[in-house]
Amino acid sequence: MIMKRFMMKLAGLPPCEQVNSFLALYMDDELPEKDRSAFERHLRRCKDCSAYFHQYRTTVELVRQQRENATALPDELVEHTLAFLRSNAAYVD
């Protein structure tokens, strides 16, 4: 890890910790161009951060898709389920 940090610094790239703090801003297209460029260069050189970024991006996309496709449960179903759980709850002292 120390060698990796040294090589990134030598190449003028931000450390992994800083790159990871850029993820949300990058995904929202709010990262300043200078930082965006450094972020992308880092990802091209660092397989760990690249893999982490791709997993992060996939997770965000799946959550967005789920929100778009989600349908609300009928209130009657929610109330019936809660009533069932309350009446069948086992309380342990």
C-alpha positions as CSV (number, residue, x, y, z in Angstrom):
1,M,0.0,0.0,0.0
2,I,2.8,2.4,0.8
3,M,4.4,1.7,-2.6
4,K,1.1,2.3,-4.3
5,R,0.7,5.7,-2.6
6,F,4.2,6.6,-3.5
7,M,3.7,5.7,-7.2
8,M,0.4,7.7,-7.3
9,K,2.1,10.7,-5.8
10,L,5.0,10.4,-8.2
11,A,2.6,10.3,-11.1
12,G,0.8,13.4,-9.8
13,L,-2.4,11.5,-9.1
14,P,-4.6,11.9,-6.0
15,P,-4.5,9.2,-3.3
16,C,-7.1,6.5,-3.3
17,E,-8.8,8.0,-0.2
18,Q,-9.3,11.3,-2.0
19,V,-10.6,9.6,-5.2
20,N,-13.1,7.7,-3.1
21,S,-14.4,10.9,-1.6
22,F,-15.0,12.2,-5.2
23,L,-17.4,9.3,-6.1
24,A,-20.7,11.0,-5.4
25,L,-19.7,14.3,-7.0
26,Y,-18.4,12.5,-10.0
27,M,-21.6,10.5,-10.4
28,D,-23.6,13.7,-10.1
29,D,-21.4,15.5,-12.7
30,E,-20.5,18.1,-10.1
31,L,-16.8,17.5,-9.9
32,P,-14.7,20.4,-11.2
33,E,-12.9,19.6,-14.5
34,K,-9.4,19.5,-12.9
35,D,-10.5,17.0,-10.2
36,R,-12.6,15.1,-12.8
37,S,-9.5,14.6,-15.0
38,A,-7.4,13.5,-12.0
39,F,-10.1,11.1,-10.9
40,E,-10.3,9.5,-14.3
41,R,-6.5,9.2,-14.6
42,H,-6.4,7.6,-11.2
43,L,-9.1,5.1,-12.2
44,R,-7.1,4.1,-15.3
45,R,-4.1,3.3,-13.2
46,C,-5.6,1.9,-10.0
47,K,-7.4,-1.4,-10.5
48,D,-8.7,-1.4,-6.9
49,C,-10.3,2.0,-7.2
50,S,-11.6,1.2,-10.7
51,A,-13.3,-1.9,-9.4
52,Y,-14.7,-0.1,-6.4
53,F,-16.0,2.7,-8.7
54,H,-17.7,0.3,-11.1
55,Q,-19.4,-1.5,-8.1
56,Y,-20.5,1.9,-6.7
57,R,-21.9,3.0,-10.0
58,T,-23.7,-0.3,-10.5
59,T,-25.2,0.0,-7.0
60,V,-26.4,3.5,-7.6
61,E,-28.0,2.5,-11.0
62,L,-29.8,-0.4,-9.4
63,V,-31.2,1.7,-6.6
64,R,-32.4,4.3,-9.1
65,Q,-34.0,1.6,-11.3
66,Q,-35.7,0.1,-8.2
67,R,-37.1,3.5,-7.2
68,E,-38.4,4.1,-10.7
69,N,-40.1,0.7,-10.9
70,A,-41.3,0.5,-7.3
71,T,-45.0,0.4,-6.7
72,A,-46.6,1.4,-3.5
73,L,-48.1,-1.3,-1.4
74,P,-51.8,-0.9,-0.8
75,D,-52.5,0.6,2.7
76,E,-54.8,-2.3,3.5
77,L,-52.0,-4.9,2.9
78,V,-49.6,-2.9,5.1
79,E,-52.1,-2.6,7.9
80,H,-53.1,-6.2,7.7
81,T,-49.4,-7.3,7.8
82,L,-48.7,-5.0,10.8
83,A,-51.7,-6.3,12.7
84,F,-50.7,-9.9,12.0
85,L,-47.1,-9.2,13.2
86,R,-48.4,-7.4,16.3
87,S,-50.8,-10.2,17.3
88,N,-48.2,-12.9,16.7
89,A,-45.2,-11.2,18.2
90,A,-43.4,-13.3,20.8
91,Y,-42.1,-11.1,23.6
92,V,-39.0,-12.3,25.4
93,D,-38.1,-10.7,28.7
